[in-house]
Amino acid sequence: EKAREHSKKRLARTFRVSPEVVSRLSPNKNDNNVYDRTFLAGNYLKIGWPSVNIMSSSDYKCVALTDYDRFPEDIDGEGDAFSLASKRTTTFMSSGMTLVESSPGRDVKDVKWRRTSPHEAPPTTGILSLYNRGDRRRWYWPCPHCGEYFQPCGDVVAGFRDIADPVLASEAAYIQCPSCSGRIMPEQKRELNGRGVWLRDGESINADGSRYGDPRRSRIASFWMEGPAAAYQTLSQLVYKLLTAEQEYETTGSEETLRAVINTDWGLPYLPRASMEQRESELLEQRAEPVPSRSVPDGVNFLVATVDVQAGRHRRFVVQVTGYG
């Protein structure tokens, strides 16, 4: 059903308003239907739902998998869709290509994960797993104030957290350059996207546009751009959806709306809130510093000792001393 919808709403309209493309279609009615398009040059376009029947016993030069994270993780017990689809292009050797696009839709698998390179994505299945296998390109803007390049991602969106009303907060949101703290207003997005560049993992760029570093190499060219740089949604809309979804979570405890906003609007994998709380405690534990026994660390102004009585077979007092500064 989705294949039929895509064919009628997207492809049919494209052909209808593109005389050059229409002129290349086969004139035979039997060659063109909802699921199949045949061209005069012999090119053949097939539209279908991911299944073993579609992804076997056929050779295609180019295969496109859209909205990949909504695919089943295992296609009829035969494996993931990317592996099956890319196998269909092997006959064409180096000219074969498999394209995959999607917003993230799978939860983060390891809450203890720590990034080992600047562009690495969290461990998930689906599209971000493929992204990590590739050369990991991220989208960078040049700051209109200082000229330094930075990623227009959720970490640089500012100006809205201290405002209670979601509408007012969303209208106050802006992007803050991490280098000079300059404010970049939402209406500048189109201009900055026109000047943006893709950088591979390990690659850096100077303010004058010169690149340096040791870029990651892979047979897969992978790209990841987050919501703040997306063309079809304003920064105000992104922030409003996030704040209202967080309010719904605080009120109902339901994470479904918040998960959808994080995945489809902000372009990020979702980390369940219970896992976030666990991760915060682990981050606090990692900040522990060694202190010699019976000594007071620098900066401590006073000590508070608490004593707890433990009953049972091994009766004892448990004493904890906490320093405040």
Summary of the structure (lengths in Angstrom):
residues: 325
radius of gyration: 26.3
end to end distance: 64.2
largest distance: 91.8
contacts: 857
relative contact order: 0.09
helix: 34%
strand: 20%
